[in-house]
Amino acid sequence: MLLSPDEPLPVGLEGRGGRSPFVVVCDHAGRLLPRSLGTLGLTEDELGRHIAWDIGAGAVARRLAGALDGCVVWQRYSRLVIDCNRPIGAIDSIVTRSERTVIPGNLSLPPAEATVRAKEIFEPYHEAIRRTLDFREALGRPTILVAVHTFTPTYLDTPRPWHVGVLYNRDARLAERVLPLLRRDGELVVGDNEPYAATVLTDFSIVYHGERRALPHVELEVRQDLVADAEGQSAWAERLARVLTTAVRGSPMLALATSPVR
């Protein structure tokens, strides 16, 4: 057993009764570690860095869902336990090194222990998303999936100029509407599949829950220094809510959002 009965559940969920079509998910919202894993051999400073979680993402996701009158599902445990935005078995599902930091507690991890992490952290989180989407489908409610992430301003000593990135894989229906709306603000540097390009190996949530259900979806990445405090989190949640609302207004997006599961 990885989690003791008195430890927090891996999943948070709010707004299931929200009236809008938006379902917001946040794969890297938390940085909790199960007591059974100790600190994974890391210091408190290391566990506060971007290697352990997406700084500010959970707060932005919850505020965004509130502004949209939508639903939000978020994951409370650190991505260093298991990454809930990677397919099980992917090379970086359970990392042994993040940027330049070695993760001692993940070195030489027995397959059985990796399986337990998947069973107690990864699976409950994605099951909560599946049930939320199934619930909406059963009611005939349109759904638009939005994944919220944040990225570090500098990675391996390379500065990242983008303020926000719009990510997608094979389905760019929503991304193509969001990109120009964000770019209307001439002061923003907006990445098109930057600083990451979404793929089937690196972005489990939008691929599994969005593409497989043929739901309009997008993954949004905000630079962490912009959402490190409550003021920035509120400002970006409000900005993204305006953009998303405008993106689907008067478009066939809502009709597409009721497409049957493929």
ROBA-805509 format. One line per field, with one value per residue (C-alpha): residue in three letters; x, y, z. Coordinates in steps of 0.25 Angstrom, whole numbers, plus 2048, in hexadecimal, padded with zeros to 3 digits. Layout:
! ROBA-805509
aa: Ala ...
xx: X ...
yy: Y ...
zz: Z ...
***
This chain:
! ROBA-805509
aa: Met Leu Leu Ser Pro Asp Glu Pro Leu Pro Val Gly Leu Glu Gly Arg Gly Gly Arg Ser Pro Phe Val Val Val Cys Asp His Ala Gly Arg Leu Leu Pro Arg Ser Leu Gly Thr Leu Gly Leu Thr Glu Asp Glu Leu Gly Arg His Ile Ala Trp Asp Ile Gly Ala Gly Ala Val Ala Arg Arg Leu Ala Gly Ala Leu Asp Gly Cys Val Val Trp Gln Arg Tyr Ser Arg Leu Val Ile Asp Cys Asn Arg Pro Ile Gly Ala Ile Asp Ser Ile Val Thr Arg Ser Glu Arg Thr Val Ile Pro Gly Asn Leu Ser Leu Pro Pro Ala Glu Ala Thr Val Arg Ala Lys Glu Ile Phe Glu Pro Tyr His Glu Ala Ile Arg Arg Thr Leu Asp Phe Arg Glu Ala Leu Gly Arg Pro Thr Ile Leu Val Ala Val His Thr Phe Thr Pro Thr Tyr Leu Asp Thr Pro Arg Pro Trp His Val Gly Val Leu Tyr Asn Arg Asp Ala Arg Leu Ala Glu Arg Val Leu Pro Leu Leu Arg Arg Asp Gly Glu Leu Val Val Gly Asp Asn Glu Pro Tyr Ala Ala Thr Val Leu Thr Asp Phe Ser Ile Val Tyr His Gly Glu Arg Arg Ala Leu Pro His Val Glu Leu Glu Val Arg Gln Asp Leu Val Ala Asp Ala Glu Gly Gln Ser Ala Trp Ala Glu Arg Leu Ala Arg Val Leu Thr Thr Ala Val Arg Gly Ser Pro Met Leu Ala Leu Ala Thr Ser Pro Val Arg
xx: 800 805 7FB 7F7 7E8 7EA 7F1 7EB 7E4 7EB 7E0 7D9 7CC 7C3 7B7 7B1 7A4 7AA 7A1 7AC 7B2 7C0 7C7 7D5 7DF 7ED 7F6 802 7FA 800 80D 809 812 80C 812 817 820 826 82C 831 83F 83D 83E 832 837 838 82A 825 82B 824 82A 820 813 80E 80F 802 7FB 7F1 7EC 7EB 7E3 7D9 7D7 7D6 7CB 7C4 7C4 7BF 7B4 7BB 7C0 7CE 7D6 7E4 7EF 7F5 802 80F 813 81F 817 811 80E 7FF 801 809 805 808 815 81A 829 826 819 822 82E 83C 841 83A 841 84F 849 84A 83E 845 837 834 841 841 832 82C 821 817 819 817 80A 805 808 800 7F5 7F3 7F7 7F6 7E9 7E0 7E3 7E0 7D4 7CE 7D0 7CA 7BE 7BC 7BC 7B3 7A9 7A8 7A7 79B 794 797 79F 7A9 7B7 7C4 7D1 7DB 7E8 7F0 7FF 80A 819 826 82B 839 83C 84B 850 847 83D 82F 829 81B 810 807 807 7FB 7FD 7F6 7F9 7F0 7E4 7E6 7D8 7D8 7E7 7E5 7DA 7E2 7EF 7EB 7E2 7EE 7F7 7EE 7F5 802 809 808 812 809 80E 808 80C 817 81E 819 813 808 809 804 810 810 802 7F9 7ED 7E9 7EC 7E5 7D9 7D8 7DC 7D6 7C9 7C9 7C7 7CD 7D8 7E5 7F1 7F5 803 805 813 815 81A 80D 805 80E 804 7F5 7F5 7FB 7F3 7E6 7EA 7EE 7E1 7D9 7E1 7DF 7D1 7CE 7D6 7CF 7C1 7C4 7CA 7BE 7B3 7AC 7B4 7B0 7B9 7AE 7A7 7B4 7B6 7AA 7B1 7B0 7BC 7C4
yy: 800 80E 817 815 817 824 82A 834 82D 82F 836 844 847 853 858 84C 853 85F 864 866 85C 85E 853 857 84D 84F 844 84A 853 84D 849 840 834 827 825 817 81E 828 833 82A 82F 83D 84A 853 85E 853 84F 85D 85F 85C 84E 84A 851 85C 868 870 866 861 86E 873 867 868 877 875 86B 874 880 876 870 863 856 854 847 848 83F 842 839 83D 839 833 828 825 82F 82F 835 82A 81C 811 80B 818 81B 827 821 820 828 825 833 840 84B 84A 844 835 82F 824 81E 81B 814 805 805 7F7 7F5 7F0 7FE 805 7FE 802 810 80F 808 812 81F 81F 816 81D 82A 826 81E 82B 832 826 826 834 834 827 82E 83A 831 82A 837 83B 847 84D 84C 854 84F 859 854 85E 85E 867 868 86D 87A 874 865 860 86E 872 87D 87B 888 883 888 87D 871 86A 85C 851 844 83F 847 856 85B 863 867 86D 876 879 87D 889 88E 88E 894 8A0 8A5 8AA 8A9 89A 890 885 877 86E 860 867 866 857 850 847 839 82B 828 835 83A 82F 837 83E 832 828 830 83A 834 826 82C 836 841 84F 851 859 859 867 869 876 87B 878 886 88C 883 882 88A 88C 899 892 886 88E 897 88B 883 88F 891 882 882 88E 887 879 87F 888 87C 873 87F 87E 872 864 860 85D 854 84D 84B 841 838 829 822 81C
zz: 800 7FC 803 811 814 81B 80F 805 7F9 7EC 7E5 7E8 7E1 7E1 7D9 7D3 7D2 7CB 7BF 7B5 7AB 7B1 7B9 7BE 7C2 7C9 7C9 7D1 7DB 7E8 7EE 7F9 7FB 801 80F 80B 801 80B 803 7F7 7FC 7F8 801 804 7FA 7EF 7F2 7F0 7E3 7D5 7D5 7DF 7DA 7D0 7D9 7D9 7D0 7DA 7DF 7D0 7CD 7D8 7D6 7C7 7C9 7D3 7C9 7BE 7C7 7C4 7CA 7CF 7D2 7D7 7DD 7EA 7EA 7E4 7D6 7DC 7E2 7D4 7C9 7C6 7B9 7B3 7AE 7B8 7B5 7AD 7B0 7B8 7BF 7CC 7CA 7D0 7CC 7CA 7C3 7CA 7D7 7DA 7E1 7EA 7EF 7E0 7DD 7DB 7DD 7DD 7D3 7DE 7E5 7D8 7D6 7E4 7E1 7D4 7DC 7E7 7E1 7D1 7D0 7DA 7D4 7C6 7CA 7D1 7C3 7BC 7C5 7C4 7B5 7B5 7BE 7B5 7A8 7AF 7B1 7A3 7A8 79E 7A4 7A1 7A7 7AC 7B2 7BB 7BD 7C0 7BB 7C1 7BC 7BA 7B6 7B6 7B6 7AA 7AC 7A7 7A0 7A0 7AA 7A6 79D 796 794 78C 785 779 77C 77B 77A 787 787 779 77F 78C 786 77F 78B 794 789 789 795 78E 79B 79C 796 793 78F 785 78B 793 79C 79A 78E 792 78E 792 79A 7A2 7A4 7A9 7AD 7A1 798 7A1 7A5 79A 78D 790 793 787 791 78E 797 79A 7A3 7A9 7AE 7B6 7BA 7C9 7CD 7C8 7D1 7DE 7E6 7E8 7E0 7D4 7D5 7D5 7CA 7C1 7C5 7C1 7B4 7B0 7B3 7AA 79F 7A0 7A1 794 78D 78E 78D 780 77B 778 783 78D 783 780 78F 790 786 78A 790 785
***
